Amino acid sequence: MSSKAYFDKVANQWDQMRTSFFSKEVRDEAYAVAGVRAGESAADIGAGTGFIAEGLRERGLNVIAVDHSEAMLAELRKRFDGIDCRLGGEDHLPITSAAVDYAFANMYLHHVENPAAAIGEMARTVKPGGKLVITDLDEHTFEFLRTEQYDRWMGFRREDVRRWFEHAGLRNVVVDCVGANCCADSSCGSEHANVSIFVASGEK
């Protein structure tokens, strides 16, 4: 099963599933790192059912939500009015260059085929002076996340993420710990993953 097929399948359960994986603390740290302000614009890449988009809208930002799963976007539309939902993937985001003040991606990077290229594509959408902020998993060894949740990458080394941000032309790059972990149980109940989460940010 592909990552897209997996998310199409679990879309109507995702809000409940997500609460067991990570908390609102993750997105609050991302917003704090970005320094978001009401009236500005933000893209939520790999938006799912709107975990990041929801908090951005509550803070008064104009939000574009992008996901490659139409089923996920359908769930997002049911929950929220006033969020611009667009279908698209890592190779070509349906956002013009330098269109948003911020781009966010939460737990998106470990599902893409080419993380470096995906970071470059997200950076393309950000205005000069804007920020890209990514929250994702540190490198880990929990193979069941690949086989059961169709993760393409077993997390990332922070030095690699830093290098990809810099290659995308971003400056003042910081990769730090969120202070929270992502938790998941294998379907057979024999394994429990507890993986630290990083927050990476860079300015255009």
Helices and strands as residue ranges (DSSP letters): H 3-10, G 11-13, H 14-21, H 24-34, E 41-45, H 51-58, E 62-67, H 70-79, E 84-87, E 100-106, G 109-111, H 115-124, E 126-137, H 144-149, H 158-167, E 171-185, E 192-203
